[in-house]
């Protein structure tokens, strides 16, 4: 199955609330085999989805591997699972490509969400979370829209420009990549890839 540039697909690639499915595959001789369930490691990590595949790209990253489609030589498990009518955003990335990602690169614009911090008496900031502007009062949303940040009481609200490294903080991506590298040492890095698709 391959991706297209249809309006339906483009709408899907910007959909919020997507779940990632897929597998790490390895190639032995001329066949690809599914080895690791990637969805167990990349659970609702929207910043990473946007950073790598352009799905739910609220942070405004330049997607690295968006819209490549599903490799036609994928394992039978992937081909069957990804055939669901609700699946979208099919793509993949090889182990060498993932190893070469520049995690210092910034997003192309400020995050569409508002980040919220608690301001300590010493001026320190404790991150509380982030959400769409619609989740906040109109006063907060308007203040942040006008100036990029606003303080209300002991709370700081702001829209931030993320780096790619922000997409993997506190996530299991590093573990997944390490497992891919183990497979790479056994089968060759060029014979290991991450194949993904998304479901709302």
C-alpha positions, -999 to +999 in steps of 0.1 A: +000+000+000+014+034-009+007+069+003-008+095-019-013+133-016-051+131-016-069+156+006-082+127+028-046+115+035-034+150+042-062+156+066-053+123+083-017+133+086-027+163+107-052+144+128-049+146+166-054+116+188-036+091+165-022+058+178+009+043+162+009+007+151+037-011+133+068-032+137+105-032+136+114-056+108+146-073+098+156-088+065+172-122+063+181-133+028+153-118+007+125-118+032+115-093+059+102-105+093+084-085+120+104-087+152+092-060+176+058-044+182+067-007+178+033+004+192+043-009+227+072+017+228+057+047+211+024+053+228+006+085+219+039+103+215+025+130+192+057+151+191+076+121+179+048+112+154+051+147+140+089+148+141+094+116+121+062+110+102+042+142+100+012+128+119-004+149+146+023+174+140+012+200+165+048+210+172+055+221+136+085+198+129+098+193+094+088+156+091+117+134+081+099+102+068+063+113+061+042+097+034+065+070+022+038+044+021+040+008+032+069-012+017+055-038-007+079-064+007+069-060+043+062-090+064+028-107+061+019-096+096+024-059+087+006-062+053-024-077+069-026-054+099-021-022+079-049-031+054-075-017+078-097+009+062-091+032+092-053+031+089-035+061+075+000+077+074+018+045+063+055+050+063+089+036+073+125+045+082+156+024+081+179+020+111+207+041+095+182+069+088+171+069+124+206+068+136+214+099+115+186+121+128+198+155+140+180+158+173+192+194+178+171+207+148+143+231+158+107+230+147+097+254+119+072+273+141+060+275+177+041+246+191+003+249+184-003+239+220+002+261+251+028+249+276+020+255+313+045+259+341+043+265+378+065+294+388+084+288+420+092+316+446+128+315+434+117+319+397+121+282+389+097+266+364+080+232+369+064+219+337+028+209+342+018+199+307+005+214+274-028+215+256-047+232+228-056+269+234-092+258+236-084+240+268-076+273+285-097+304+293-102+329+266-081+354+286-051+331+288-054+320+251-057+356+239-027+368+260-005+340+247-017+346+212-007+382+214+027+380+231+037+343+230+037+340+268+017+352+298+018+349+336-013+345+356-007+341+393+020+314+398+014+300+363+034+307+332+017+300+298+037+301+266+040+286+231+075+272+226+097+262+196+107+226+202+138+208+192+136+172+179+152+161+211+121+173+230+101+146+212+120+118+229+123+131+264+109+106+289+098+083+261+108+047+252+121+057+218+157+051+230+149+016+241+133+008+208+163+022+189+186+002+211+167-030+202+169-021+165+206-017+169+209-052+184+191-065+153+214-044+132+245-060+146+231-094+138+216-088+103+232-055+092+219-021+099+206-017+063+184-048+069+165-033+099+137-008+096+107+007+114+074+003+096+045+023+109+009+032+103-016+051+124-052+047+136-075+072+151 
